[in-house]
């Protein structure tokens, strides 16, 4: 697949994964069935990181801004109401006594896709 197609495919998977998680009666069981690790090695493998949080963030894109030609000012285009779009992102938060890592759901799913395609 081309990179744009791969990114679009991953976005669809992420959207469906998030919808499933939100609607799951047992969130931990859903994560286990999906293969989300509840523990993973930390830096150097000395301590195990534990899954403690699943973060969901929702953002609405209400406009776009880009550099203007020949100016330090941004060219800003606010969207009309019908073009405002919503994005929900998910991340897994792992901690140990020494570190904290956050894994984006898209990274998790990309790794899963690689596992299944090999």
TORLODREN-874010 format. One record per residue: residue number from 1; residue in one letter; chain; x, y, z of N, C-alpha, C in turn. Coordinates in pm, 1 decimal. Example, Ala and Ser with C-alpha at 12.3 -4.5 7.8 and 13.67 -1.06 7.14 Angstrom:
residues 2
    n  res  chain    n.east   n.north      n.up   ca.east  ca.north     ca.up    c.east   c.north      c.up
    1    A      A    1319.0    -569.0     780.0    1230.0    -450.0     780.0    1320.0    -330.0     780.0
    2    S      A    1285.0    -225.0     708.0    1367.0    -106.0     714.0    1290.0       3.0     787.0
***
This chain:
residues 118
    n  res  chain    n.east   n.north      n.up   ca.east  ca.north     ca.up    c.east   c.north      c.up
    1    X      A      83.0    -118.8       0.0       0.0       0.0       0.0      87.2     124.7       0.0
    2    X      A      35.6     230.8     -59.3     103.8     358.9     -51.2      89.4     412.9      89.6
    3    X      A     178.0     504.3     129.6     176.2     559.5     265.0      42.3     622.2     300.3
    4    X      A     -18.1     694.8     207.4    -147.7     759.4     233.5    -255.9     654.8     255.7
    5    X      A    -253.7     547.4     175.9    -351.0     439.4     193.2    -330.4     368.3     325.8
    6    X      A    -206.2     345.6     361.7    -171.7     280.7     488.7    -219.7     365.1     606.2
    7    X      A    -199.0     496.0     599.6    -243.1     586.1     706.1    -395.1     587.6     716.4
    8    X      A    -464.1     588.5     604.0    -610.5     587.0     604.7    -662.5     455.9     661.9
    9    X      A    -600.0     345.1     625.8    -638.3     214.5     677.9    -618.7     209.2     829.2
   10    X      A    -507.0     262.4     875.1    -477.9     265.9    1017.9    -577.4     354.6    1092.6
   11    X      A    -619.3     464.8    1031.2    -718.8     553.1    1093.3    -852.2     482.1    1110.4
   12    X      A    -891.6     403.5    1009.7   -1016.8     327.1    1018.5   -1007.0     224.7    1131.7
   13    X      A    -894.0     153.2    1138.1    -875.1      55.3    1245.7    -879.8     121.7    1383.2
   14    X      A    -813.5     235.6    1396.2    -810.2     306.8    1524.3    -950.0     352.1    1564.3
   15    X      A   -1025.6     404.5    1469.2   -1162.1     449.7    1497.7   -1248.3     333.7    1546.5
   16    X      A   -1237.9     219.8    1479.4   -1317.0     103.2    1519.2   -1271.7      48.7    1654.9
   17    X      A   -1140.8      49.6    1678.9   -1087.2       2.6    1806.4   -1138.8      90.4    1920.6
   18    X      A   -1134.7     221.6    1901.9   -1181.4     315.7    2004.4   -1331.1     298.4    2028.2
   19    X      A   -1409.5     286.4    1921.1   -1553.8     265.2    1936.4   -1582.2     137.8    2015.0
   20    X      A   -1509.8      31.6    1983.9   -1527.4     -94.6    2056.1   -1494.4     -80.8    2202.9
   21    X      A   -1385.8     -11.9    2232.8   -1345.6       8.3    2372.3   -1450.8      88.6    2448.4
   22    X      A   -1496.1     197.7    2389.3   -1594.8     284.0    2455.0   -1722.4     205.6    2485.7
   23    X      A   -1763.7     117.9    2394.4   -1888.7      43.9    2410.8   -1873.7     -87.7    2486.9
   24    X      A   -1751.8    -129.8    2515.3   -1730.6    -257.0    2585.4   -1779.2    -249.3    2729.6
   25    X      A   -1852.2    -350.6    2772.1   -1899.6    -356.9    2910.7   -1783.2    -381.9    3005.7
   26    X      A   -1685.9    -461.9    2962.8   -1567.6    -492.6    3044.1   -1444.8    -441.5    2968.7
   27    X      A   -1399.2    -323.7    3006.3   -1288.4    -258.3    2934.8   -1159.8    -341.4    2939.9
   28    X      A   -1128.8    -400.1    3056.7   -1006.0    -479.3    3070.1   -1011.6    -603.0    2980.9
   29    X      A   -1126.9    -668.6    2975.3   -1140.9    -786.5    2889.3   -1123.5    -748.3    2742.6
   30    X      A   -1178.0    -635.2    2703.2   -1162.5    -587.9    2565.8   -1014.4    -570.0    2532.4
   31    X      A    -940.9    -505.7    2622.3    -797.9    -483.6    2598.6    -722.4    -616.4    2591.7
   32    X      A    -756.9    -710.6    2679.2    -690.6    -842.2    2676.8    -717.6    -913.8    2544.4
   33    X      A    -844.2    -913.2    2501.0    -878.0    -978.3    2374.4    -804.5    -914.6    2256.8
   34    X      A    -781.6    -784.9    2263.9    -711.0    -713.3    2157.1    -560.3    -734.3    2163.4
   35    X      A    -512.3    -793.4    2271.8    -368.5    -818.1    2284.8    -289.1    -701.3    2339.4
   36    X      A    -357.0    -606.8    2404.7    -286.2    -494.5    2467.1    -215.1    -548.5    2590.9
   37    X      A     -83.6    -532.5    2598.7     -12.3    -585.2    2716.5     -42.9    -502.6    2841.6
   38    X      A     -64.7    -570.5    2952.1     -86.8    -502.5    3078.9      45.9    -477.8    3150.2
   39    X      A     151.4    -543.4    3104.2     288.6    -519.9    3150.8     380.3    -525.9    3030.9
   40    X      A     484.7    -442.9    3034.4     586.2    -451.0    2929.8     718.7    -407.3    2987.9
   41    X      A     829.7    -448.8    2926.4     960.7    -413.7    2980.7     986.1    -263.7    2976.9
   42    X      A    1054.0    -215.1    3079.7    1093.5     -75.1    3083.0    1228.5     -58.0    3016.3
   43    X      A    1285.1      61.1    3031.9    1418.5      88.0    2976.7    1518.3     -10.6    3034.0
   44    X      A    1593.6     -73.3    2946.8    1694.6    -167.9    2991.3    1635.5    -300.3    3036.9
   45    X      A    1504.0    -312.2    3040.0    1440.2    -437.7    3076.9    1447.6    -472.9    3224.2
   46    X      A    1495.9    -379.9    3308.9    1513.3    -411.8    3450.0    1382.3    -409.4    3528.2
   47    X      A    1292.9    -317.6    3494.6    1165.8    -308.5    3565.0    1052.1    -321.2    3464.7
   48    X      A     940.9    -371.4    3512.3     824.4    -384.7    3425.9     735.8    -261.7    3439.0
   49    X      A     690.7    -213.4    3325.1     594.2    -104.6    3323.8     454.6    -164.7    3331.3
   50    X      A     367.1    -103.0    3406.6     229.6    -150.8    3425.1     132.9     -55.7    3355.7
   51    X      A      33.6    -112.9    3287.5     -70.2     -32.5    3224.8    -161.3      21.0    3334.3
   52    X      A    -169.7     154.2    3345.7    -252.0     214.0    3451.6    -367.2     299.2    3397.4
   53    X      A    -353.9     353.7    3278.0    -458.5     440.4    3222.7    -474.3     416.8    3073.1
   54    X      A    -595.8     436.9    3027.6    -624.5     446.5    2885.3    -681.4     586.0    2866.4
   55    X      A    -610.6     667.7    2789.5    -652.8     806.3    2767.1    -731.6     816.7    2638.0
   56    X      A    -842.6     886.4    2644.7    -918.9     922.2    2524.8    -926.3    1073.2    2519.2
   57    X      A    -886.8    1130.5    2406.6    -895.1    1275.4    2389.0    -974.5    1303.1    2262.1
   58    X      A   -1060.8    1401.0    2269.6   -1140.9    1440.0    2154.0   -1106.0    1583.3    2117.0
   59    X      A   -1084.4    1604.9    1988.5   -1051.5    1736.9    1936.1   -1144.7    1766.4    1819.7
   60    X      A   -1177.8    1892.9    1802.7   -1258.9    1936.6    1690.1   -1177.3    2035.4    1608.6
   61    X      A   -1159.8    2006.7    1480.3   -1088.0    2099.4    1393.1   -1188.5    2200.4    1342.2
   62    X      A   -1168.3    2328.2    1380.8   -1261.5    2435.1    1346.9   -1207.0    2529.6    1240.4
   63    X      A   -1085.5    2502.2    1194.0   -1025.3    2586.4    1091.6    -888.5    2533.2    1054.6
   64    X      A    -822.9    2604.1     965.0    -688.5    2566.5     924.1    -602.8    2692.4     915.3
   65    X      A    -474.3    2676.2     941.5    -380.6    2788.1     932.6    -255.0    2739.0     861.2
   66    X      A    -202.9    2822.9     773.2     -81.5    2788.1     700.7       0.4    2914.5     677.6
   67    X      A     130.6    2896.5     651.1     214.3    3014.6     629.0     166.3    3096.6     509.0
   68    X      A     169.6    3227.1     523.7     134.6    3316.9     412.8     258.6    3342.4     328.9
   69    X      A     239.2    3366.7     203.2     350.5    3394.0     113.8     410.6    3530.0     146.0
   70    X      A     541.2    3532.2     174.1     612.6    3657.4     196.8     577.7    3728.2     326.6
   71    X      A     526.0    3656.1     425.0     486.0    3719.8     550.4     506.5    3622.4     666.1
   72    X      A     524.5    3676.1     784.4     531.8    3593.3     904.8     392.4    3566.0     960.4
   73    X      A     292.3    3624.6     899.5     153.5    3607.1     943.0      96.8    3477.2     883.9
   74    X      A      14.4    3408.0     960.9     -50.4    3287.7     911.0    -176.0    3323.8     831.4
   75    X      A    -201.1    3245.7     730.1    -326.1    3256.0     656.3    -425.4    3164.3     727.4
   76    X      A    -531.5    3222.9     782.6    -627.1    3148.3     864.0    -760.8    3136.7     792.0
   77    X      A    -810.9    3014.1     786.1    -939.3    2987.9     722.6   -1029.0    2914.3     822.1
   78    X      A   -1121.5    2984.6     887.5   -1215.2    2915.9     976.5   -1314.5    2834.5     893.6
   79    X      A   -1355.1    2719.4     946.3   -1450.0    2633.5     875.5   -1593.5    2675.5     904.8
   80    X      A   -1681.4    2661.3     804.9   -1824.1    2675.2     836.1   -1866.2    2553.2     919.4
   81    X      A   -1974.3    2566.8     992.4   -2017.4    2461.9    1084.7   -2019.6    2322.0    1027.1
   82    X      A   -2061.4    2306.8     902.9   -2072.4    2173.3     844.0   -1936.9    2107.6     817.4
   83    X      A   -1829.4    2187.4     814.1   -1696.6    2132.0     787.4   -1616.8    2102.7     914.0
   84    X      A   -1666.9    2143.4    1030.1   -1597.4    2114.7    1155.7   -1595.0    1963.7    1174.6
   85    X      A   -1475.3    1910.3    1202.7   -1462.4    1765.2    1216.1   -1408.6    1727.0    1353.4
   86    X      A   -1450.8    1610.7    1397.9   -1413.4    1557.9    1529.6   -1311.5    1446.2    1511.9
   87    X      A   -1211.7    1443.3    1601.5   -1112.6    1335.7    1605.3   -1100.6    1288.0    1749.1
   88    X      A   -1104.2    1157.7    1769.0   -1080.5    1100.7    1901.2    -953.8    1017.4    1893.8
   89    X      A    -864.9    1040.3    1986.7    -739.2     966.3    1993.9    -734.9     886.1    2123.0
   90    X      A    -656.4     778.5    2122.2    -644.0     691.0    2237.6    -496.8     664.4    2263.5
   91    X      A    -461.5     653.3    2390.6    -324.4     620.3    2427.6    -325.6     532.6    2551.5
   92    X      A    -225.5     445.0    2561.3    -207.6     357.5    2676.9     -93.8     412.8    2761.5
   93    X      A    -119.0     433.8    2890.2     -19.7     492.0    2981.3      37.3     381.6    3069.5
   94    X      A     168.9     364.4    3060.8     240.0     264.6    3140.2     333.4     335.8    3237.3
   95    X      A     343.7     282.0    3361.1     432.4     342.0    3460.9     509.6     234.5    3536.5
   96    X      A     623.5     277.1    3589.2     700.1     200.0    3687.1     749.3     301.0    3789.4
   97    X      A     829.8     257.7    3881.5     884.9     351.0    3981.1     980.3     451.6    3917.1
   98    X      A    1035.4     416.3    3800.2    1138.0     499.7    3738.5    1097.2     571.2    3609.9
   99    X      A     989.1     527.2    3548.1     955.8     587.2    3419.1     807.2     579.1    3388.7
  100    X      A     769.8     656.6    3289.1     632.4     658.2    3237.2     642.5     663.0    3085.9
  101    X      A     565.2     579.1    3018.7     559.6     584.1    2872.8     413.8     586.7    2828.7
  102    X      A     391.6     650.2    2715.5     258.4     658.8    2657.7     266.7     599.9    2516.8
  103    X      A     181.2     501.5    2489.9     177.7     436.9    2358.5      49.4     475.8    2287.3
  104    X      A      61.7     539.5    2172.8     -54.7     579.5    2093.7    -119.0     455.2    2033.3
  105    X      A    -250.9     453.6    2026.8    -322.8     337.6    1972.9    -281.5     309.5    1828.7
  106    X      A    -248.6     412.3    1751.6    -207.5     390.3    1612.4     -75.1     314.5    1606.0
  107    X      A      16.9     343.1    1698.7     142.8     268.5    1704.4     116.6     122.7    1741.9
  108    X      A      29.2     101.9    1840.5      -7.2     -33.7    1882.0     -66.8    -110.3    1764.7
  109    X      A    -161.5     -48.9    1694.6    -227.9    -116.1    1582.5    -133.4    -139.8    1464.6
  110    X      A     -43.4     -46.4    1439.6      55.2     -64.2    1332.3     143.4    -185.3    1360.9
  111    X      A     184.5    -202.0    1486.3     263.3    -318.3    1524.9     183.5    -446.9    1511.2
  112    X      A      55.3    -442.5    1546.7     -31.6    -559.6    1532.3     -46.6    -597.0    1385.8
  113    X      A     -64.7    -497.1    1298.5     -77.0    -524.1    1154.9      49.4    -591.2    1103.2
  114    X      A     164.4    -545.4    1151.1     291.9    -604.2    1108.8     300.1    -750.0    1154.0
  115    X      A     258.2    -778.2    1277.6     259.3    -915.0    1329.5     174.0   -1007.1    1242.5
  116    X      A      55.9    -961.2    1202.1     -36.0   -1044.8    1126.3       3.8   -1059.2     980.6
  117    X      A      80.7    -963.7     927.2     116.3    -971.2     785.8     244.9   -1049.5     760.8
  118    X      A     312.9   -1087.3     867.9     438.5   -1164.2     850.9     408.7   -1310.6     839.1
***
